[in-house]
Amino acid sequence: MDINVRAEAILSRVIAPDKRTYFLSDMFLKRIVKKYALGQESKVAVFGYKRDVDRFSKCFPSKCNALIREYAKPENWRCDPGQEFKGEEQIHEIAQLSIDRLVIVSNDLRYLAQMYLIKENVSYEILDVYELIEREYKRVVVKSIANSPIQILKEYIKWGGVWLSERVPALNSLQCVWYWRKEKEKRCDNYDAILVKKFYAKKASDPKEKEYYLNKLIINYLLIRDYKSAFKYIDEYTNIVGNEENPFERAKEEFTELFSQIKEELQRRKEKDILIFWCDSMPYSDFKRWHFLENEAADSLQFENTYTHVPYTDTTSKAMFTGLPYYEGRMYRDAEDGNFFKDGKTIALLEEENYQICEIGENYTRKKYLKELAYTVKNAYPPAAMYLWESLAQMLDNNGKKKFIICHMDCELHEPYWNGESEEMYVGPTAFLNDLTKYDSQRRESAAYLEGQILWYQSFLGEKASRIFMSDHGLYWPPYSEHRLHAFCFIKDGDVRRGSYKEYFSYLHFYELITYILYPTEENFGRIFSDYALVQNDHPYSQRFCEEIQHKFENNEDLMWKTWIGFRGIIKEGYKLIRFPENQEMWLDMEDREILPDEIADPALVEFMRDRVGNEFGDLSDPHYRYTRKLYEYLKSARLQKVQ
């Protein structure tokens, strides 16, 4: 059963096709200004990028003296992973304006700006020019009100190419047409758009206005596959418009029938499918503090001392699927081409057992295993519900093979921790060494939303399916801290043991865990655990990270070298030894308090840990470390200058 085809058929009946508009005339924009923006002696501010603000402002009457232009810098309004968001200060200034209404005129920032202004509880009216255009044109899509002639031509060719390819199938093979078709599929808004639409739907007193916002909200929930939330608002929508000629009520009925069929087919599966619910960046401490998936964990095989090998996602994955320590495995050598699984014994085991391997999300296994989504979103991280839905779709792709599916969910667990249920959201700085405490309530709320999605989707699975719930690493700085290294992991599988175990389980032993799931013998169970856990961390190697470290040193900021340099470590019996290059070492207890080795009562334990931690680090002549070399050369030169 192809549930994507089935879902698309239902969605096509409730989501009307867009009308493409490449250029808006001054006459049309003047009508928008007159109808919505102007009023008797009104003070109006126009906010957005310069070209949009200038284009819209010139459509105001020449004698309009009460017009304020507020320009946004594009580089301040990016909200990409690792990119520092700098638009908050400007929002605070705009919130203090003494005006009657604010018109937001740039597409890329409109929802984010409204989200912040809603938090500021501004006294003036906020107008989204693209929403006004849509209301006038009906189902129109405009990328920018300030499209240049060249951009207009590009848009026309693009959508003309799509139109042709839909009618002439032979054109589908052309690369340019394929590209435009991929662009066409980017229909979903981000969580910030959902928040804004939900706020206005809740606030609206006029039934027509409430109907409008509920319509947009439901469509967005359906597109991101959050059917739980979509159904909730469909009920609210139905209370306003009734059942007659209500496409959403019909869609709800059709989806409910589809869900019954999905569950029935998955319950019938005899294969030993393995599905990993990979929850990115959740520390074990938060897993316990928030009671995340608590009921599922209580009836499972739970590892209380799960430790990542390298405290980042891609390096964790490398250790899991190869079973090799990072430095000894020379895995940094393959960082450029991504071919780091040529010696991966976990992958080899699954292929030998006739598993079809598929990763839903980021490509940390092999490119041939990556499944792309039919719908994408504007942000870098698609919502978890989209990945969870695609996991079911892959499981139902009946080709006679067992399924090993990695559902890698990161949107809700990465800054700014957006989700589909928030009433307000905070977007703070996302740079190196940021203050994560600012996000605490938002992180908790986002984790609760993610939990609801996981529980809803995993309820479709049959009893034979093995479910692995895990995080790859934790949070906070430095990377050798307990909060960063201590992950959570538990297995829900009718064939394996239940109970909570305190022995160390390292992701270096992920191969042994999969072996035990496939062959649940006592001997295989014992191989999962170890008396200690080995941890490592790469040197700073990305251009951004190395330049940021250098920048902090140049500005005399207090940045301890131990917090960013590469290390090797061992954890045993409540103690942690971290070894740095040039044989420097640091001892910590499990509260991350630095101690002296003499404070450890058992000298044999100290000797054992020093012997097992190892000495090998990465080869700095490798191309992987080109920015590392520049950083170290700078630091060496800076130290010599200080001595002189």
N, C-alpha and C positions, 0 to 999 in steps of 0.2 A: 504494500500500500504506500503510495507516494503522498504523504500528508501535506507536503508543500504545494503540490498541484491542487489538492482538495481545498486547502486554506486559501490559495490564490483565487479560486473560483468563488468562494464565499466573499472574500474581500472585494472582488471586482464588482459585486452587486451593491456594495454599500459605499465604496469609495469612488466618487465620480472622477473621470479623467480630467486632468488639468487642461486649462486653456493657456497656451503659451503666448506671452506678450514680450516682444523684444525691445520695445521702445514706448515710452509714455510721452505724449505731446504736452507742451506747456498748457494748452487749453484744458486738457484733462486734469493736470495737476492743479491748475487754478480753480477748477471746479471742486477738487478735494479741499483746497485751502479755504475756499468760500463756504463750503458746506460744513466742514468739521473744525477747522483751525481758528477761523476768525470769529469774533463776537464784538459786541458793542464795547469799545474802549478796552479790548482784551490785551493783556500782555502775554506774548507767546515766545517760547524759546524753541529753537530747532537744534537737535543734537544728533551727531553722527560724524562720519568721516567727511573731510573737507569737500570733496567733490559732490557728495550727496547733499550736504548742507547748503552749499552754494547753489546747486541746481534747484532745490526746493524753495530756497529763500527768494530767488528771483521771481517766483510765481506769486509772491505776496504783492498787494497793491503798493505802488511807489511811495505813497504817502503814509505807509504803515510805519510809524516811528517806534512802536512798542514791540520790536522784533529783536531777539537776542540770538546770536549764533554761538553755539558751543561745539568746538571741534574736538574729536577724539583721535588719538594717534593709534593707528592699527596695531603697532607693536605692543601697546599697553593692554589690548583687549583680546590677546590670544589666551586660550585656556587649555593648551596642549600639555601632555605629560612632561614634567621637567621644566616647563616654561613658567617663569614667574608672572603672576597676574598683577598688573599695576593700575588697573582702572578704578580701584575702590576709592582712592582719594578724590578723583574727579567726580565720582558719583556723590560723595559727601558734599562737595561744593554745589553741584547742580540741585541737590535736595534742598539747599538753603535759599534757592532763588525765589524772589517774590514775583510770581507769575500766575497766570490763570490756567495755562496748559503748556505741556511739553510735547513736542512732536519728535519721535525717534525715526530717523530716516535711513539708517544703514542696516542692511539685512543681517550681517554677521554678528552684530552686537545687540540686536533689539531685545531678545529674550533675557540675556544676561543683564542688560541695563534695567529692564523692567523688574527683574527679580530683586535686584539691589534696591531699587526705588520703592518697591513694595515693602521691603524691610524698613526703609527709612520713614514709612508712613507719611508720605508727602501730602500736602494740602491741596495741590493743584491736580488737574486732570492729565493723565498720560495717554497720548495717542500713538499708536503704531501705524505708520503710514502704509505699510504693506498689508496690514489687516483692513485698512480703509479702502485700499485699492481692490482687495479681494471682494469686499462687500459690494463695491460698485460694478466690478467686472464679472463676478461669480467664478470661482475656481481658477482664478488667474495665478500664474507664477511669474514673478518678476525678480530677477537676481539683484538688480540695482536700479534705482530711479535715475542714476547718472550714467547709464551705459553710453560709451562712446560709439561713434559709427563703426569702428573696427570690431568692438565687442558685439554690437548688434549683428554684424555680419557673421561673426563666429557662432553666436547663438542660433541664428537662422540656419546656418549650414549644419550645425550640430543636430538640431531637432528635425531638420529636413532629412538628414542622414538616417535618423531613427525611423522616420516615417517611411522612407524608401526601403530600409532593411526589413521592416515589418511586412511589406508588400512584395518584396523580391527576396526570397530566402537565400538565393545565391550570394547576396551581398553580405550575409552574416559572417562570411569567412574573412572579410576585409578587416584588417587591424583597426583602421580608423573608425569604422562603424562599430566594431566591438567595443572600442573605448567609449564612444558616445552612449552605447547601450548600457555600459556599466555606470556611466554618469547618470543616466536616466533613473537607475534603480535607487539612487540615494534620496529616498523620499522621507525618511524618518527624522523628526526633530530630536533634540536632546532632552534630557530630564528637565533642564531649565525651562524649555517651552511647555512641558507638561505642567510644571509648577505654576507658571503664569496663567495658563488656560484654566487650570483648576481654581486658582484664586479668583479669577473674574467670573467663573461659573458659580462659585459659592457666593460671591458678592452681589451678583446681578439680581435686581428686584423685578425687572421687566421680563416676562416669560419668553419673549422673542430673543432677548439678549442672552438669557440663560440657555435657551435652546441652541443658540449659535455656538457658545463656548463649550457646552456639553458635547455637541457634535464633533468639534475639533479635538476635544479631549479623548473621546472614545476612539476616534480614528487613530490617534497617536498610540493609545494603549494597544489597539489591535495590531498596529504595524510593528511594535516592539515585542509582540507575543505575550504581553501581560494580560492574559484573559481574565484573571481574577479581578483586577481593577476595572477592566473594560465592562465586565458584566455588572459590577456594582453601579457604574454610571449609566449603563443602558437602562437599568431599573429606574434610576432617577429621571432619565430622559423620557422614558415611557410614561411616567407619572405626569409629565407636562403635555406631551403630544398625543398620548393614547396609543392603542395597538394598531389602529387602521393605518395602512400605508406607512408603517414604521419599519424601515429596512434593518435597523439595528436589532429589533426584537426577533425578526426572522433570522438574522445572522447569529444571534445568540442560540436560537433553537438548532440551527444547522451545525454550529460549533459543538454544542452539547452532544448532538448525535455523533459527530466525528470523534469527540473525546471518548465516548462509550465504545466505539469501534477500535480506537487505539488501545484502550485498556484491555479490551477483550483479546485482541491479537497479541499484545505483549504478555498477557497472562498465559497464553497458549504456548509461548516459546519454550522449547525444551533445551535450547542451547545455554551454555554457561557464559552469558554475556558479562563483561566487566565494565562498569561505568565509574569513572573518577569524577567526583564533584570537587574540582580544584579551586579552592577559595584563596585567592591571592592575598598575601600580606596580612594575615591575621595571626597575631601572637597567641600562644597557648593561654596566656593570662587573660586576654579578652574573650577567648573561647569559653573559659570557665566563668569569668565575671559576668558575661552577658547571657549565660546559659544558652549559648548558640547551639542549636540542634540537640539540645539536652536529651529530649525523649528518645531520639534516634540513637544517640551515643549510649544511653543506659542499657539498651538491648543489643549491644554490639561487642566486638573485640576492640577494646580501647587501649591505646598506648599513651601513658601519661608522660613519658619522657621521650618524645619524638624530637630529634634534632636534625635540622637541615645541615647539609655538608658545606655549602657555600651560600651566604645569606642574600642571594638575588635569584630571580625567577629562572633565567636561562641557565645559569650555572647550577642551580638546584636540579633542573631537568637533566642536564648533562650527567650529573652524578647518578641520578635515579636510573637512567636508561643505559648507562654504560657500566655502572658499578665501579668506576675508577675514581680515585682521588683526583682532585682538579689539577694540582701541580704535577704529580707523578704521571697522570694520564696525558699531560701536555695538551690539555683541551683548549688552551688559549691559542694554540697554533691554528685551529680550525675556526676561529671566531669570524674570519672574513667571509668564508664560503658556506658556513653553516653545516658542513659535512662532518659533524662530530660524532656520528653514531655508526661509523664503519666497524667499530669494535663493540657495539652495544649489545651486551648479552641479554638484557631484558627484551629488547626488540627482537632479537634472534629467537628467544624462547617463544614469544607470542606468535611469530611467523611459523615456527615449527609446529605449534599447536593449532595451526589453521585459523588464526584470528585475523579478522580485518581490522587494521589499526586506523583510527581516525582521530585527529585532534580538532576540536571546535574552538577556534580562537587563535591566539598567537602561535607562530610556527616554531615550536621548540623541539619537535621530533624531527621529521623530515618533510620536505616540501610535498612529497607525494601523498602524505597523510593529512595535509591541511584541507579543511572543508571551508569554502567561502560561503557567506550568507547571501541569500537572495536580496535582502534589504540591508542596507548599511545606514549608519547615522553620521551626523556631521562631526561628532567628536571622535577621538581616536579609539575610545573604548565602547563597543556596543553593549547595551544592557544585558544582564544575565539571562533574562527570559528568552532572548533571541537565541542564545547559545543552548539553553536547556531544551527549547523546542527543536532545534536542529539535532540535538542528541537523540531525541525520540525518532526524528526522521531517519537518521542513520541506522538506528536499531531496526526500523521497520523496512529498510531497504533489503529485502530478502534475496540473498544471493547464495544461500547455503552455508555461509560462514558464521562463526561466532564473532561477536563484536567486542573490541576493546576501544572504548571511547573516552577521551580526555576532554571533559567540559571545563574549559579554563575561564573562570569568571573573575574579572578584574575591575570592571567599571565601578561597582558599588564599594569596592575596598581600596580604591586609589583616590588620592586627593583630586577633586574636592568632595568625594564621598557622596555623590549625587544618587538619588533613588526616585522611585515613582510614588512615594507617599508623603514626602516632606511638605510642610507648610511654608517653610523658608529655608534657604540654603546659603551657606557662607563659602566664598571663594577667596582664599587667602594666598599668601606667597607659597609657591611650590618649589623654591630653590633649596639647595643643599643646606642642611642643618636648620630647617625651619622648625617652628614651634607647633608640634602636633597637638598640644593640649587645647588649642583654639578649636580643633575639630571634634573634640571628644563626644559631645552630644550628637553631632551630626553623624559621626562614625557609628555610634550605637544605633541610631535610627536607621542608618543605611544597612547595617548588619541584620537588623530585624526584618527589613524589607526583603533582603536577599534570602534569609531563612524561609520566609513565607513562600517565595518563588521556588526554592529547592524542594520544600516539602510538598508543594502542590504538584510539581513535575515528577518527583520520584515516586509519588503514589501510583503512577501509571505502570510501573515496572512489575514484572512477574516475580514469583518467589525464587526462581532459579537464578535471577540476575544478582551478581555480586556488586555491592556499592562500596566504594572507597571515598570517604569524606576526609579532606585534608587541606592544610595550608602549606605553601611552599616555604615560607619564612615569616618572621614577624616584622615589627616596626621599631622605630627609634634608633638612636645613634649612641654609641659607636656600634659598628657591625658585629663586634664580638660580645655584645651585651646579651643577657638572658632573654630579654624581650625580642631580640632580633633572631636569635638562633633557635629558640624553643618554639616549635610549631605544634599543630594539633593533627592527629590522625586516628581515625577509627574505621572499622570494617563491619558492614552489615551484610551477613551472608549466612544462610541457614546451615551451611556445611562446615563452618569454622567455629572455633571456640567463642564463647562469650565471656565477658569479664574485663576488669581493668588491671593492667600490668604496669609495674613501675620500672622494670628493666629498661635499659637504653635501647631505643630503636632509631637507627640512623638511616637516612635516605640512601646512603651507600649500600644498604641491605634491601633495597626495594625489589631487586631480583628475587631474593629469598622470600619476600612477602608474596610476590606473584606466584612463585613456586608452591608456597603453602596453600594459596587459594585454589590453585589447579589440582594439587595433590595434598589434601589436608591430613597429613600424618603427624604423629607426635615428633618424629625426627625432624621433619621440615619446620614444624612450629618452633622448635628449639633454635634453629639456625637464624631466625629473625632477629634475635636479641644479641646484645654484646654487653661486656662489663664496662665499656666506655664508649664515648662517641668522639670521632675525629671531625674537626671543623677546619675550614680554610677560607681565605678570602683573597681575591685577586688584587694586584696593585691598581691604583687609579690609572685608567687607560683611555677613557673617552676624552675627546677634546674639551667638551664643556666642563667636565669634572676637574681636569688638570688645570684649565685656565682659571676656574673658580678658586681652587686652592692657591694658585699663584697670586691671584688678585687679593685674597685675604692676607697673604704674607706682605704684599706690597703696601697694604693699608694698615700694617701692624696690628691686625686683628688676632686675638688669642685663638689659635687653632693648633691643638696638640697633635703632634705627628702620629701618635698611637691611634688616633681616631680615624685616620684615613689610609694609612699605609697597609700593604698586604701582610697577611699573617697566616700561621698554622696554629692549630689549637687542639687540645684534648680535654674532655670533661669526664671526670670519674669521682665517684663517692662524694659528691657535693663540692668539688673543687674544679677550677678551670685554669689550665696553663695556656697562655698565649705566647707564641714565639714569633719574633719579628726577624727580618733579615739581619745579618751580622751577629746572629746568635743572642740578640737581646730578648729578654723574657719578662713576662708579667704574670703574677698569680692573683686569682680572684676567687671569692666564694660565690655561692649561687645568688647572693644579693648584689653581685657586681661590686663588692667592696674589695679594694686592692689590699692584698696581704703579703707577708713575707713567707717564703717556703718553710722557714723555721717554725712558723705557727701551726703547721700541719704536724699532728702528733706522730704519724707513721712515716719515718724516713724512707721505708721501702716503697711507699706510695709515690713520694716525690721522685725517687729514682725511676720507678716504672713509667711515670708520666713523661719525664724528660727523655727517656729512651724511646717511647712510642710516638711522641709528637712529630718527629722527623725534622729534617733540615732543608729539604729541597724547595726552591722557589722558582718562579718563572724565569726564562731566559730573556733578559732585557734587550738582547739584540734582535728578538723576533719582531716582525712588523706590527704585531698586536700592541707593542709597547712604544710606538713611535712618539706619542704625546707624553708618555711616562718619562722617556729619556729627556725630552725637552724640559719637563718639570724638574727632574732631578738635577739637570745641569744648571738650571736657574737657581735652585736652592743651594747647591754647592758654591756657586759664584757669590750668592748673597751672603752666605756665611763667611766666606773669605774676606769680603769687603767689610763686614762688621768687625772681624778680628783686626784688620788693618786700621 
